[in-house]
Amino acid sequence: MFCPQCKAEYRFGFTRCSDCDVKLVDRLTVESVEPPHNVDLVVIRSYASVIEADLAKNVLGAAGIDAELRSEGGIRRNYFGLDLQGVDLFVRAEDAGSALEILGS
């Protein structure tokens, strides 16, 4: 059982939220979040290795910068050598300067 207001979870048998004083529901509804429209992505680096691209993406993620990897032939995460198509690292245009600084342009 869940409170639809504060999202607290209750054991079976409870019918009202002790904090919000509202009736509990069996399950919470998931609110869909619309992705932002017209986000301008730019390539800041290209890598031959998926491992290097993943490492760079994770470093940026730890710094709070969302990044995306793309490859002409799709990303192959086998880590056995080079990705012959290359892997591009994309960030939002407004984050490009910070991302390059973090990665040590």
N, C-alpha and C positions, 0 to 999 in steps of 0.2 A: 504494500500500500504506500502511496506517495501523496505528499501535499502538492497540489497544483500551483500553489503560490510560492512557497519557499523551497520546494523540491526535496524536502526531508523524506527519508524512508522510514516506514513504520512496520512493525511486525504484524502478522495476520491477527485480526481481532480488533484492532484499533479502527475507529471510524472518523475521527476528527483530529486535525492537527492541534497539538497542545499550544503552539506558538501563535498560529494564524487564526485558529478557531474556524477553519473551513473543512468541508467534507473531503475525505481522502478519496483518491481514484486508484484504480488497479494499475494503470501505467501512465507515464508522462508522455505528452506529445512532443515530437521532435520539431523544433522550429527550423525551417529551411532558411539558409543564409544565401542570399544572392551574391555571386562573385562580382567584384567590381567590374563595371563595364569600361571599355576604352582604356585599359591599363597599357601604358606604353612600355614594352619590354625591349631591352637592348642586350646585345652580346658583349660581355666584358672580357671573356677569355674563351679560347678553344683549346681542348686537350686531346691528345692522342690516346690517353688511357682513361678508362672509366674510373679507375681507382683514384687518380689525381683529381678528376672532376668531382667525384663524390666527396673527397676530402675538402676541396674548396667550398663546395656547397654546404657541408657541415660546419666549417669555420664561419661562414657567413650567417648561417642559421643561429649559431651560438651568439653571434653579435646582434641578433634581432633583424637580420636582413633576409627576406624571403628570396630564394633562388630556385631556378628550374633548369634541369638538364634536358637537352634535346640533341638528337642525332639524326642524320639523314635516313639511316636504315633502322632507326629505333635503338634504344639502349639495350645492350647485351651485358648483363651483369655476371659474366662468367669469370672475369678477372684473370683470364689466361692470355695476357699479352695486350696488344694494341687493338683499339677499335678502328678498323680501316676507314670508317666513315668520319671519324673525329667526333668529339662531343663538345657542344657549345654550352656555356654557362650564361644564363640569362638572369637579369635582375630588372627591377623597375628603373626607369630612366632617372628618377629622382634619387635613387640609391646608388647609382653607378660610381660616383666619385668616392663615396665612403667605402664601397665594396672594393674598389681598386686599391684604396689606401690600406685596407685590412689585409688584402692579399699580397700587398707589397709590389705594386705595379712597377 
